[in-house]
Structures are given as C-alpha cells and as structure tokens.
C-alpha cells in the first residue's frame, strides 16, 4: 500500500510540473504577441493541451493502480498458499521419512508445535544424564520399544500383638503367581498377565492389583491399589499356639503413592534397575527424599477360627480392624553397583515417618498416631546387546503401633523378567 502511494505522488508531481512549464511557455508566447486575438488563441490551445495531458496522466495512474492491485492479489494468494503448505508439510514429512518427536525441522501447526516444544524442554530438564555414567538405549541405538516376558510372584505377611500386647499373631497368604508379557515404549505400556496358580487349581482370581509408575532422571513416582477379598491365609502363630492352620477371615484393601527426588540424578538412574529404560555404565548412588500417602484397611474376623484355636485369643474380642490413613515424608538411599560389564546390582532403602489418622470404625476408634513405614527394593540386571534379564524384589511394610496393639502388614513382590529392545 505504501508503494502505491509513493508511485501515485511521483506521477502527480511530474504531471503538474509538465503542465506548469507548458503553461508558462504559452504565457510567454502570448505576452510577446502583438495581436490580442493571437494571444487568446494561444491561451486556448495551451489550456486544451494541458487538459489532454492531464487526461493522459489520469489514465496512466489508473493503469498503474490496477497493476498494483493485481500484484497485491498475487502476493496474497502466494501467502495463503505458503500457509497451506506449512500446515500440510508435517504430514508429508511424516509419511515420507518417518516421525520423531525430537525432529525440530518439521513445521507443525502453532498449537501442536507449542506442545512439542514444551515436551522437549521438559524432557531435557528432567531426563538429563552424564553419558559417562548413564546412557539411553533409545537414543544410542534407536531401539525405543521393549517387549518383556514376566513372572510376577507376591505374598502378604501379617504379624503383631493383640490386647495390650498379650497375644502374638502371625499369618501369611499363599503366593500369587502371574505370567504374562509387557510391551512399552515412548511413555506407553501394555501388560497382560494371568494368574497361573489359580488357573491350574480351577479357582477364581480374588486378588486385585493396579500399579502405576512414572520415572525421570530427577523424579520417581509410584502409585498402587490392592484388594484381597475372601482370601485364605496360613495362620502360623496365635498366643501360645504355633503351627499351621488355614484361616479365611482376613480382608485387606490398600492404596497410596510414593514420590521422591533423586539428588545425584546425573550419575544415578533408578530406571536402569527397575524400568530397564536406561543403562548404568558406572557404579553410583544417590540420596532420595520425598513424600508419601497411603490408606490401609485390614479386617481380621477371628470368629472364623477353628474351635480349638479360639481359647488362645486374649479376650472375647473377635473383630479386629486396622483402618488408617498416613501422610508423611520419606528419606532413603539408592546405590547401583556395576560389578562387571553388562551386570548391575541395585539396592534401595527408604523408611518414612509422618502422621497417622485412625478411623472411628478401627479397633481403637478415632486417633492420631505416629506413622512409620518402610519401602525397600533390590534388583539384579544383566544386559547383553538388545537383550536384558532381571530379578527384582520389592518390599512394602506398614507398622501400626499404639498402647494396646501392634500390627505389621506387608507386601513382598518377586519378579523375573526377560526382555528385548526393538
């Protein structure tokens, strides 16, 4: 638009200058003539000539303006075509050469581009490692997906003292054994497991478990939900009696989460030992600190004991329920020992302390207590090229303690894994 105004101004100035010069020349010719009629004729001819030139200039200005409009329309169409090409460019690149979220040469629409830039920034800030200590197989070899065969075995353990610490009780569940596979990569995971023990015994699965974990170089988050309905246990100790009896009067429901920060996050990788998404090259350890929250609800109906065992109960109470909720902080340490090329042994120990709220329908009613819990892990990992094998052990324990009762309920998990990166 500015170019059009400048060109129009220059043409108008040139036209007026030409007309002024012609008029001055005609005036001089008329002033020097002796005959008045000749003077008037000269003025008329000069005026006609100026009018013709002005008409010609106006036509030229209109022609230039129309040409400028045409050029402007062409520029607008080119701009629209370029914008359309940008919108379609990312699709053509993906279908032509493949897609990577870290490829900065692909032009996305603004909203999608902002999301990918935010992800790349967070990934760099939260997933940076010193390459001399930790490497990412997904970046070094391009193998970003894993398929794993898994055997998962877990057992519950319960022990404590009833009625002012007078009677000791101890019991444990059967081992729940799961077999299945898992496919994971790019932050996504799919797992399918079957309860092989119950399948072979012809029983229905009564134990339910859901788990979620999220890990970066700096942060590790794990959440869980577990429920055991009408499961049978092995009673090993009750007061002065000890042996082995089947007890079917216990139910348990628990859920919670742990989240902690890894201080030496550039040299130590928790994911190398338990998620197999990183590779620990050199031995290193780190201090761990974070928060936790959990809900525990354990019900023991002692009225379902065998008649010969009921006299060993400390009093006439047969319904023991420990239902409480915990909030607190955890502090621990994790260490990975690379004792040989391709071999990794990790041990992580994280006790926690905080506030415990006992519910009104619990054995002692509504109370505020001290919360003490324990989380411990161990892993042995072997990596050979794109293949890896792992043995991992997890233990999670919750300790309830008051003036009248103590009760420790725990969950222990033993896993065997064989996997392949592709």
C-alpha positions as CSV (number, residue, x, y, z in Angstrom):
1,X,0.0,0.0,0.0
2,X,2.8,2.4,0.8
3,X,4.5,1.7,-2.5
4,X,1.3,2.6,-4.4
5,X,1.0,5.9,-2.5
6,X,4.6,6.9,-3.3
7,X,4.3,6.0,-7.0
8,X,1.0,8.0,-7.3
9,X,2.6,11.0,-5.6
10,X,5.6,11.0,-8.0
11,X,3.4,10.7,-11.1
12,X,1.1,13.6,-9.9
13,X,4.1,15.8,-9.2
14,X,5.6,15.1,-12.6
15,X,2.3,15.8,-14.4
16,X,1.8,19.1,-12.6
17,X,5.4,20.2,-13.3
18,X,5.0,19.4,-17.0
19,X,1.6,21.3,-17.1
20,X,3.1,24.3,-15.3
21,X,6.1,24.5,-17.7
22,X,3.8,24.3,-20.7
23,X,1.5,27.0,-19.3
24,X,4.4,29.3,-18.6
25,X,5.7,28.8,-22.2
26,X,2.3,29.6,-23.6
27,X,2.0,32.7,-21.4
28,X,5.4,34.0,-22.6
29,X,4.4,33.4,-26.2
30,X,1.1,35.3,-25.7
31,X,2.8,38.2,-23.8
32,X,5.2,38.8,-26.7
33,X,2.5,38.7,-29.4
34,X,1.2,42.0,-30.7
35,X,-2.2,40.8,-31.7
36,X,-4.8,40.2,-28.9
37,X,-6.6,37.5,-30.9
38,X,-3.4,35.6,-31.4
39,X,-2.9,35.9,-27.6
40,X,-6.3,34.4,-26.8
41,X,-5.9,31.6,-29.3
42,X,-2.6,30.7,-27.8
43,X,-4.1,30.6,-24.3
44,X,-7.0,28.3,-25.5
45,X,-4.6,25.9,-27.3
46,X,-2.4,25.8,-24.2
47,X,-5.4,25.0,-22.0
48,X,-6.5,22.2,-24.3
49,X,-3.0,20.8,-24.4
50,X,-2.8,20.8,-20.6
51,X,-6.3,19.2,-20.3
52,X,-5.2,16.4,-22.8
53,X,-2.0,15.8,-20.8
54,X,-3.9,15.6,-17.5
55,X,-6.4,13.1,-19.0
56,X,-3.5,11.0,-20.3
57,X,-1.8,11.1,-16.9
58,X,-5.0,10.1,-15.2
59,X,-5.3,7.1,-17.5
60,X,-1.7,6.1,-16.7
61,X,-2.3,6.4,-13.0
62,X,-5.4,4.2,-13.2
63,X,-3.4,1.7,-15.2
64,X,-0.6,1.6,-12.6
65,X,-3.1,1.3,-9.8
66,X,-4.8,-1.7,-11.4
67,X,-1.4,-3.3,-11.9
68,X,-0.6,-2.7,-8.2
69,X,-3.9,-4.3,-7.2
70,X,-3.0,-7.3,-9.4
71,X,0.4,-7.6,-7.8
72,X,-1.1,-7.3,-4.3
73,X,-3.7,-10.1,-5.1
74,X,-0.9,-12.3,-6.3
75,X,1.1,-11.7,-3.1
76,X,-1.9,-12.6,-1.0
77,X,-2.5,-15.8,-2.9
78,X,1.1,-16.8,-2.6
79,X,1.0,-16.1,1.2
80,X,-2.1,-18.2,1.5
81,X,-0.5,-21.0,-0.5
82,X,2.6,-20.8,1.7
83,X,0.5,-21.1,4.9
84,X,-1.4,-24.0,3.5
85,X,1.9,-25.7,2.6
86,X,3.2,-25.2,6.1
87,X,0.1,-26.9,7.5
88,X,0.5,-29.8,5.2
89,X,4.3,-30.0,5.4
90,X,4.4,-32.0,8.7
91,X,2.1,-34.7,7.2
92,X,4.2,-35.1,4.1
93,X,7.4,-35.4,6.1
94,X,6.0,-38.0,8.5
95,X,4.8,-40.2,5.6
96,X,7.9,-39.7,3.6
97,X,10.7,-40.2,6.1
98,X,9.2,-41.2,9.5
99,X,8.5,-39.2,12.6
100,X,10.5,-38.3,15.7
101,X,9.3,-36.0,18.5
102,X,12.8,-34.6,18.7
103,X,13.0,-33.7,15.0
104,X,13.0,-29.8,15.0
105,X,13.0,-29.5,11.2
106,X,9.3,-30.5,10.9
107,X,6.9,-27.5,10.8
108,X,3.7,-28.1,12.8
109,X,0.6,-26.0,13.2
110,X,1.1,-23.5,16.1
111,X,-0.8,-25.3,18.8
112,X,0.9,-28.7,18.1
113,X,4.3,-27.0,17.8
114,X,3.9,-25.4,21.2
115,X,3.1,-28.7,22.8
116,X,6.1,-30.5,21.3
117,X,8.4,-27.6,22.3
118,X,7.2,-27.8,25.8
119,X,7.7,-31.6,25.9
120,X,11.2,-31.3,24.5
121,X,12.1,-28.7,27.1
122,X,10.7,-30.8,30.0
123,X,12.4,-33.9,28.7
124,X,15.8,-32.2,28.6
125,X,15.3,-30.6,32.1
126,X,14.0,-33.9,33.7
127,X,15.9,-36.5,31.8
128,X,19.5,-35.3,31.6
129,X,22.3,-37.8,32.5
130,X,26.0,-37.7,32.4
131,X,26.8,-40.0,29.5
132,X,29.9,-41.4,31.2
133,X,27.6,-42.9,33.9
134,X,24.2,-43.4,32.3
135,X,23.2,-43.9,28.7
136,X,19.8,-44.1,27.0
137,X,19.5,-47.1,24.6
138,X,16.6,-45.4,22.8
139,X,19.0,-42.6,21.7
140,X,22.2,-44.5,21.2
141,X,20.8,-47.5,19.3
142,X,17.4,-46.1,18.2
143,X,15.6,-49.0,20.0
144,X,12.8,-47.2,21.7
145,X,10.4,-50.1,22.4
146,X,10.7,-53.1,24.7
147,X,8.8,-56.4,24.8
148,X,9.2,-58.5,28.0
149,X,8.1,-61.8,29.4
150,X,7.4,-61.6,33.1
151,X,6.8,-63.9,36.0
152,X,5.4,-61.9,39.0
153,X,5.1,-63.5,42.4
154,X,3.8,-61.8,45.5
155,X,2.9,-62.7,49.1
156,X,1.3,-60.8,52.0
157,X,2.6,-61.1,55.6
158,X,0.8,-60.1,58.8
159,X,2.1,-60.1,62.4
160,X,1.5,-58.2,65.6
161,X,0.2,-58.2,69.2
162,X,-3.4,-58.1,70.3
163,X,-5.0,-56.8,73.5
164,X,-2.2,-54.8,75.2
165,X,0.5,-56.8,73.5
166,X,-0.6,-60.0,75.3
167,X,-1.1,-62.3,72.4
168,X,1.2,-62.6,69.4
169,X,-0.3,-63.4,66.0
170,X,1.4,-64.2,62.7
171,X,0.0,-65.3,59.3
172,X,0.8,-65.1,55.6
173,X,-1.0,-65.6,52.3
174,X,-0.4,-68.1,49.6
175,X,2.0,-67.0,46.8
176,X,0.1,-65.4,43.9
177,X,2.0,-66.2,40.7
178,X,1.3,-64.3,37.5
179,X,2.7,-65.0,34.0
180,X,2.4,-62.7,31.0
181,X,4.0,-60.1,28.8
182,X,4.5,-56.4,28.6
183,X,5.1,-54.0,25.7
184,X,6.3,-50.5,26.4
185,X,7.9,-47.5,24.7
186,X,7.5,-43.8,24.1
187,X,5.9,-43.4,27.6
188,X,3.2,-46.0,26.8
189,X,2.8,-49.5,28.3
190,X,0.5,-52.5,27.8
191,X,0.6,-55.5,30.1
192,X,-1.3,-58.8,30.1
193,X,-1.0,-61.3,33.0
194,X,-2.8,-64.4,34.0
195,X,-2.9,-66.0,37.5
196,X,-1.3,-69.3,36.7
197,X,-1.7,-70.8,40.1
198,X,-5.4,-70.1,40.3
199,X,-5.9,-71.2,36.7
200,X,-4.3,-74.6,37.4
201,X,-6.2,-75.0,40.6
202,X,-9.5,-74.1,39.0
203,X,-10.2,-71.1,41.3
204,X,-11.4,-67.6,40.6
205,X,-8.9,-64.7,40.9
206,X,-9.8,-62.8,44.1
207,X,-6.7,-60.7,44.4
208,X,-6.7,-57.4,42.5
209,X,-3.8,-55.2,41.9
210,X,-3.3,-52.0,39.9
211,X,0.1,-50.2,39.7
212,X,1.3,-47.0,38.1
213,X,4.9,-45.7,37.9
214,X,6.5,-42.6,36.4
215,X,10.2,-42.1,36.4
216,X,12.7,-39.4,35.1
217,X,16.3,-38.7,36.0
218,X,15.1,-36.5,38.9
219,X,11.7,-37.8,40.0
220,X,10.3,-41.2,40.7
221,X,6.5,-41.6,41.3
222,X,4.7,-44.9,42.1
223,X,1.0,-45.4,42.9
224,X,-0.8,-48.6,43.7
225,X,-4.2,-50.2,44.6
226,X,-4.5,-53.7,46.1
227,X,-7.5,-55.6,47.3
228,X,-7.8,-59.1,48.8
229,X,-11.3,-60.4,49.3
230,X,-12.1,-63.8,51.0
231,X,-8.5,-65.0,50.5
232,X,-7.3,-67.8,52.6
233,X,-4.1,-67.5,54.7
234,X,-1.8,-69.7,56.7
235,X,-2.0,-69.0,60.4
236,X,1.3,-69.8,62.0
237,X,1.1,-68.3,65.5
238,X,-1.6,-67.3,67.9
239,X,-0.7,-66.6,71.5
240,X,0.9,-69.8,72.9
241,X,-0.1,-71.8,69.9
242,X,2.0,-72.1,66.8
243,X,1.7,-74.5,63.9
244,X,-0.1,-74.2,60.5
245,X,-3.8,-73.7,60.1
246,X,-5.9,-72.3,57.2
247,X,-7.6,-69.0,58.1
248,X,-10.2,-67.4,55.8
249,X,-11.3,-64.4,57.9
250,X,-8.9,-61.7,56.6
251,X,-9.7,-59.0,54.1
252,X,-7.4,-56.2,53.0
253,X,-7.7,-53.1,50.9
254,X,-4.8,-50.6,50.4
255,X,-3.9,-47.8,48.1
256,X,-1.4,-45.0,48.1
257,X,1.6,-43.4,46.3
258,X,5.3,-42.5,46.9
259,X,7.1,-39.7,45.2
260,X,10.7,-38.8,45.8
261,X,13.5,-36.7,44.3
262,X,16.8,-38.2,43.2
263,X,19.6,-35.8,44.2
264,X,22.5,-37.3,42.3
265,X,20.3,-37.6,39.2
266,X,23.1,-37.1,36.6
267,X,25.1,-40.1,37.7
268,X,22.5,-42.5,39.2
269,X,19.5,-43.9,37.4
270,X,16.6,-45.7,39.2
271,X,15.1,-46.6,35.9
272,X,18.2,-48.6,34.9
273,X,17.4,-51.1,37.7
274,X,13.6,-51.2,37.7
275,X,12.3,-50.0,34.4
276,X,15.2,-51.1,32.0
277,X,14.8,-47.9,30.0
278,X,18.4,-46.7,30.9
279,X,21.8,-48.4,31.1
280,X,24.1,-47.8,34.1
281,X,27.7,-47.7,33.0
282,X,29.5,-47.0,36.2
283,X,28.7,-47.5,39.9
284,X,26.9,-44.7,41.6
285,X,24.4,-43.9,44.4
286,X,22.1,-41.1,45.4
287,X,20.2,-39.7,48.4
288,X,16.4,-39.9,48.0
289,X,13.8,-37.7,49.6
290,X,10.1,-37.2,49.1
291,X,6.5,-37.7,50.3
292,X,4.1,-40.5,50.7
293,X,0.4,-41.1,51.3
294,X,-1.4,-44.4,52.0
295,X,-4.7,-45.9,53.1
296,X,-4.7,-49.3,54.9
297,X,-7.8,-51.3,55.8
298,X,-7.2,-54.8,57.3
299,X,-10.0,-56.8,58.8
300,X,-9.5,-60.0,60.8
301,X,-12.7,-61.9,61.8
302,X,-11.4,-64.2,64.5
303,X,-14.9,-65.8,64.8
304,X,-13.9,-67.9,61.8
305,X,-11.1,-69.6,63.6
306,X,-11.2,-73.3,64.2
307,X,-12.9,-74.0,67.6
308,X,-9.7,-75.4,69.1
309,X,-7.8,-72.1,68.4
310,X,-10.4,-69.7,69.9
311,X,-9.2,-70.3,73.5
312,X,-5.9,-68.8,72.5
313,X,-7.5,-65.4,71.9
314,X,-6.5,-62.9,74.6
315,X,-10.1,-61.8,75.3
316,X,-13.7,-62.0,73.9
317,X,-13.0,-59.6,71.0
318,X,-13.2,-61.4,67.7
319,X,-13.4,-58.5,65.2
320,X,-10.0,-56.7,64.7
321,X,-9.9,-54.0,62.2
322,X,-6.9,-51.7,61.5
323,X,-8.2,-48.9,59.3
324,X,-6.0,-45.8,59.0
325,X,-4.5,-43.2,56.6
326,X,-0.9,-42.0,56.6
327,X,0.8,-38.8,55.3
328,X,4.5,-38.1,55.7
329,X,8.0,-37.8,54.3
330,X,10.5,-40.5,53.3
331,X,14.2,-40.4,53.3
332,X,16.4,-43.1,51.8
333,X,19.3,-44.0,49.7
334,X,19.8,-46.0,46.5
335,X,23.0,-47.5,45.1
336,X,23.8,-49.2,41.8
337,X,26.9,-51.4,41.7
338,X,28.2,-52.2,38.2
339,X,30.5,-55.1,39.2
340,X,31.1,-56.3,35.6
341,X,30.3,-55.1,32.1
342,X,26.6,-55.7,31.5
343,X,25.8,-56.5,35.1
344,X,24.1,-54.3,37.6
345,X,23.1,-54.8,41.3
346,X,20.9,-52.2,42.9
347,X,19.6,-51.8,46.5
348,X,17.2,-49.0,47.6
349,X,16.1,-48.5,51.2
350,X,13.6,-45.7,52.1
351,X,12.0,-45.6,55.5
352,X,9.3,-43.0,56.1
353,X,7.7,-41.2,59.1
354,X,4.7,-39.0,59.4
355,X,1.1,-38.5,60.7
356,X,-1.4,-41.4,61.0
357,X,-5.2,-40.9,61.3
358,X,-7.1,-43.9,62.6
359,X,-10.8,-44.1,61.6
360,X,-13.7,-44.4,64.1
361,X,-14.6,-47.9,63.0
362,X,-11.0,-49.1,63.6
363,X,-10.1,-51.3,66.6
364,X,-9.2,-48.3,68.8
365,X,-11.5,-45.7,67.2
366,X,-10.5,-42.3,66.0
367,X,-6.9,-41.5,67.0
368,X,-3.9,-39.6,65.9
369,X,-0.7,-41.7,65.8
370,X,2.8,-41.7,64.6
371,X,3.2,-43.2,61.1
372,X,6.2,-45.5,60.4
373,X,6.5,-47.3,57.1
374,X,9.2,-49.0,55.0
375,X,10.0,-49.4,51.3
376,X,12.9,-51.5,50.2
377,X,14.0,-52.7,46.7
378,X,16.6,-54.9,45.2
379,X,17.5,-55.7,41.6
380,X,20.0,-57.8,39.6
381,X,20.1,-56.9,35.9
382,X,22.0,-58.4,33.1
383,X,22.2,-56.6,29.7
384,X,23.6,-58.3,26.6
385,X,23.1,-56.3,23.4
386,X,19.4,-55.7,22.9
387,X,18.5,-58.5,25.4
388,X,18.2,-58.0,29.1
389,X,17.3,-60.2,32.1
390,X,16.3,-59.1,35.6
391,X,15.5,-60.3,39.0
392,X,13.8,-57.7,41.2
393,X,12.4,-57.9,44.8
394,X,10.2,-55.2,46.4
395,X,9.0,-55.0,50.0
396,X,6.5,-52.5,51.3
397,X,5.6,-52.6,55.0
398,X,3.2,-50.6,57.3
399,X,3.7,-50.6,61.0
400,X,0.7,-49.8,63.3
401,X,1.6,-49.2,67.0
402,X,-0.4,-48.0,69.9
403,X,-0.7,-48.6,73.7
404,X,-3.0,-51.7,73.1
405,X,-2.0,-53.1,69.8
406,X,0.8,-53.5,67.3
407,X,0.3,-54.7,63.7
408,X,2.6,-55.0,60.7
409,X,1.1,-55.7,57.3
410,X,3.5,-56.0,54.4
411,X,3.5,-56.8,50.7
412,X,6.5,-58.5,49.1
413,X,7.0,-59.0,45.3
414,X,9.5,-61.2,43.5
415,X,9.8,-60.7,39.7
416,X,11.7,-62.5,36.9
417,X,11.9,-60.6,33.6
418,X,13.4,-61.4,30.2
419,X,13.2,-58.7,27.5
420,X,14.2,-57.5,24.1
421,X,14.7,-53.9,22.7
422,X,13.5,-53.2,19.2
